[in-house]
Amino acid sequence: MTATVFERQAPDAAVVSHALAPARQSVFWIEDAPGDRFPRFRGDIECDLAVVGGGYTGLWTALLAKRADPSARVVLLEGRRIGWAASGRNGGFCEASLTHGDENGRTRFGHEFDELQRLGMANLDEIEATIAELGLDAEFERNGAIDLATEAHQVEWLREAADGEEARFLDLEAVQAEVHSPTYLAGLLRTRDSALVHPAKLARALARACEAAGVELFEHSPVEGIGEGTTLYTPEGVVRSKRTALATNVFPSLLKRNRLATVPVYDYVLMTEPLSAAQLASIGWSGRQGLGDSANQFHYYRLTRDNRILFGGYDAVYHYGGRVRERYEDRPATFRRLASHFFTTFPQLEGLTFSHRWAGAIDTCSRFCAFFGTARGGTVAYATGYTGLDLLDGRETERTSLEMVRSRPLPFPPEPAAALGINLTRWSLDRADHREGRRNLFLRTLDAVGLGFDS
Ligand SMILES: Cc1cc2nc3c(=O)[nH]c(=O)nc-3n(C[C@H](O)[C@H](O)[C@H](O)COP(=O)(O)OP(=O)(O)OC[C@H]3O[C@@H](n4cnc5c(N)ncnc54)[C@H](O)[C@@H]3O)c2cc1C
């Protein structure tokens, strides 16, 4: 096997230890976005739409529902705090792709891929327009993104993906002119299909917009069960709703049918201290694009408004049993690996320290992208994306007729098969990254049956 650049050019262990010493286990974004507090739900009420979950899916669903029908009574129930989970702790990459990248989309939904791309771009345009219209303070920056080749075999992948002005191939000189790293061999500059947000500020701003529109929001109000029809039970109350949207992401689904459809995969992130003007000048990056390298196990990184660098990804860890647990968020070996890869990427920043480290669980299904559906005679809809509302209305729309919306991913098997399969896949992907991208028989078989897993 060939070593990757992150192994060939690893920094001194002392550089990594020094950089990680001040990093505390805490989500930078959440600290940086103080939010309003909402009351605990108590009582017994009736409403037109109940939304369970206060992340992006729930917040956008409630906001769009209220905007579509201002007279409707819309109630949102969040088990902890609005935006505390994935929506408040992610990388903030807001991509047009609805299918976790082109290749995944083309393979799985080939016949409607162009339509999905068009809808994805329209979705990103609408997010931008709504943020501007409502004046949401989410630090939205539509700077585009650069996919990077850090190994020779990836250069051709990027050259093949180039497609005109909006996806431009950057050779060695051109990529180095954008961002200076000894690891970059080439790049693909995507100018229109990617933006950055401050994730926690977006969640908090959406909550305020919901409240201003008349949505009733409640925190610390976990829904413990769904009874007859769509009656929802919280520890101190009952919500009798005509329709319910479940936006509970990686947390145990209130619908039994969805429990094996997804698994939580932990993703880890580091945040640096703000860079000085000289440090920033040493890496260029004046275009402030989102960056990501091109291996199966890839890193994603970006600048914040105060010029810190968020650096995450690579290890994607599945914990046996498939549970969401706070103790999985601290993983010293992964943080050391990330810090080491950071200084391989930017050796000119040696001496810079990390202020924060954190992790979060990503809801992964076997086709990597959102899926949708209804239950209880069409009165309960679930979505890990943002089109659940159309399904609840029972309307035939452009979106509900998509194969992507009508089909479901294959379920994961129960333990111990889930852990065995997922870890064998991760091992195979790591091997592929060490063998010029060549996939072994196991991965080729998964590709052929449409099952997958990546970081
Ligand atoms: C470290 C990390 C980096 C990521 N980076 C990116 C990125 O750069 N770009 C990108 O597009 N995606 C990224 N993601 C994924 C992205 O954050 C999620 O897909 C997205 O936030 C999901 O939003 P959501 O509303 O569906 O779920 P969540 O934000 O998880 O919200 C679900 C909410 O439901 C609540 N809930 C659950 N069960 C109940 C219940 N029974 N009763 C009441 N409330 C309940 C939870 O408390 C939670 O607040 C990343 C994720 C992580 C963890």
Ligand as a Chemical Component Dictionary entry (heavy atoms), coordinates in Angstrom:
data_LIG
# 
_chem_comp.id                   LIG 
_chem_comp.type                 NON-POLYMER 
_chem_comp.pdbx_formal_charge   0 
_chem_comp.three_letter_code    LIG 
# 
loop_
_chem_comp_atom.comp_id 
_chem_comp_atom.atom_id 
_chem_comp_atom.alt_atom_id 
_chem_comp_atom.type_symbol 
_chem_comp_atom.charge 
_chem_comp_atom.model_Cartn_x 
_chem_comp_atom.model_Cartn_y 
_chem_comp_atom.model_Cartn_z 
_chem_comp_atom.pdbx_ordinal 
LIG C1  C1  C 0 -19.850 17.602 12.781 1  
LIG C2  C2  C 0 -20.877 17.712 11.672 2  
LIG C3  C3  C 0 -20.545 18.399 10.502 3  
LIG C4  C4  C 0 -21.488 18.508 9.476  4  
LIG N1  N1  N 0 -21.184 19.281 8.388  5  
LIG C5  C5  C 0 -22.128 19.528 7.451  6  
LIG C6  C6  C 0 -21.896 20.452 6.410  7  
LIG O1  O1  O 0 -20.867 21.127 6.371  8  
LIG N2  N2  N 0 -22.866 20.625 5.472  9  
LIG C7  C7  C 0 -24.062 19.924 5.533  10 
LIG O2  O2  O 0 -24.919 20.106 4.646  11 
LIG N3  N3  N 0 -24.323 19.068 6.551  12 
LIG C8  C8  C 0 -23.408 18.874 7.505  13 
LIG N4  N4  N 0 -23.701 18.053 8.563  14 
LIG C9  C9  C 0 -25.034 17.434 8.622  15 
LIG C10 C10 C 0 -26.103 18.459 9.034  16 
LIG O3  O3  O 0 -25.693 19.174 10.181 17 
LIG C11 C11 C 0 -27.434 17.742 9.303  18 
LIG O4  O4  O 0 -27.802 16.995 8.161  19 
LIG C12 C12 C 0 -28.570 18.698 9.630  20 
LIG O5  O5  O 0 -28.221 19.633 10.632 21 
LIG C13 C13 C 0 -29.786 17.900 10.065 22 
LIG O6  O6  O 0 -30.799 18.772 10.524 23 
LIG P1  P1  P 0 -32.047 18.184 11.260 24 
LIG O7  O7  O 0 -32.949 19.312 11.612 25 
LIG O8  O8  O 0 -32.635 17.103 10.414 26 
LIG O9  O9  O 0 -31.464 17.473 12.566 27 
LIG P2  P2  P 0 -30.880 18.028 13.962 28 
LIG O10 O10 O 0 -30.155 19.287 13.841 29 
LIG O11 O11 O 0 -30.159 16.863 14.572 30 
LIG O12 O12 O 0 -32.177 18.312 14.802 31 
LIG C14 C14 C 0 -33.029 17.285 15.268 32 
LIG C15 C15 C 0 -33.656 17.809 16.538 33 
LIG O13 O13 O 0 -34.731 16.945 16.903 34 
LIG C16 C16 C 0 -34.774 16.917 18.316 35 
LIG N5  N5  N 0 -35.496 15.706 18.715 36 
LIG C17 C17 C 0 -35.166 14.431 18.445 37 
LIG N6  N6  N 0 -36.091 13.584 18.947 38 
LIG C18 C18 C 0 -37.030 14.367 19.531 39 
LIG C19 C19 C 0 -38.240 14.091 20.211 40 
LIG N7  N7  N 0 -38.679 12.821 20.390 41 
LIG N8  N8  N 0 -38.962 15.123 20.700 42 
LIG C20 C20 C 0 -38.554 16.418 20.527 43 
LIG N9  N9  N 0 -37.400 16.731 19.871 44 
LIG C21 C21 C 0 -36.663 15.718 19.391 45 
LIG C22 C22 C 0 -33.321 16.910 18.743 46 
LIG O14 O14 O 0 -33.175 17.340 20.094 47 
LIG C23 C23 C 0 -32.704 17.862 17.722 48 
LIG O15 O15 O 0 -32.621 19.180 18.194 49 
LIG C24 C24 C 0 -22.772 17.904 9.605  50 
LIG C25 C25 C 0 -23.097 17.222 10.779 51 
LIG C26 C26 C 0 -22.168 17.133 11.812 52 
LIG C27 C27 C 0 -22.558 16.434 13.079 53 
# 
loop_
_chem_comp_bond.comp_id 
_chem_comp_bond.atom_id_1 
_chem_comp_bond.atom_id_2 
_chem_comp_bond.value_order 
_chem_comp_bond.pdbx_ordinal 
LIG C1  C2  SING 1  
LIG C2  C3  SING 2  
LIG C2  C26 DOUB 3  
LIG C3  C4  DOUB 4  
LIG C4  N1  SING 5  
LIG C4  C24 SING 6  
LIG N1  C5  DOUB 7  
LIG C5  C6  SING 8  
LIG C5  C8  SING 9  
LIG C6  O1  DOUB 10 
LIG C6  N2  SING 11 
LIG N2  C7  SING 12 
LIG C7  O2  DOUB 13 
LIG C7  N3  SING 14 
LIG N3  C8  DOUB 15 
LIG C8  N4  SING 16 
LIG N4  C9  SING 17 
LIG N4  C24 SING 18 
LIG C9  C10 SING 19 
LIG C10 O3  SING 20 
LIG C10 C11 SING 21 
LIG C11 O4  SING 22 
LIG C11 C12 SING 23 
LIG C12 O5  SING 24 
LIG C12 C13 SING 25 
LIG C13 O6  SING 26 
LIG O6  P1  SING 27 
LIG P1  O7  DOUB 28 
LIG P1  O8  SING 29 
LIG P1  O9  SING 30 
LIG O9  P2  SING 31 
LIG P2  O10 DOUB 32 
LIG P2  O11 SING 33 
LIG P2  O12 SING 34 
LIG O12 C14 SING 35 
LIG C14 C15 SING 36 
LIG C15 O13 SING 37 
LIG C15 C23 SING 38 
LIG O13 C16 SING 39 
LIG C16 N5  SING 40 
LIG C16 C22 SING 41 
LIG N5  C17 SING 42 
LIG N5  C21 SING 43 
LIG C17 N6  DOUB 44 
LIG N6  C18 SING 45 
LIG C18 C19 SING 46 
LIG C18 C21 DOUB 47 
LIG C19 N7  SING 48 
LIG C19 N8  DOUB 49 
LIG N8  C20 SING 50 
LIG C20 N9  DOUB 51 
LIG N9  C21 SING 52 
LIG C22 O14 SING 53 
LIG C22 C23 SING 54 
LIG C23 O15 SING 55 
LIG C24 C25 DOUB 56 
LIG C25 C26 SING 57 
LIG C26 C27 SING 58 
# 
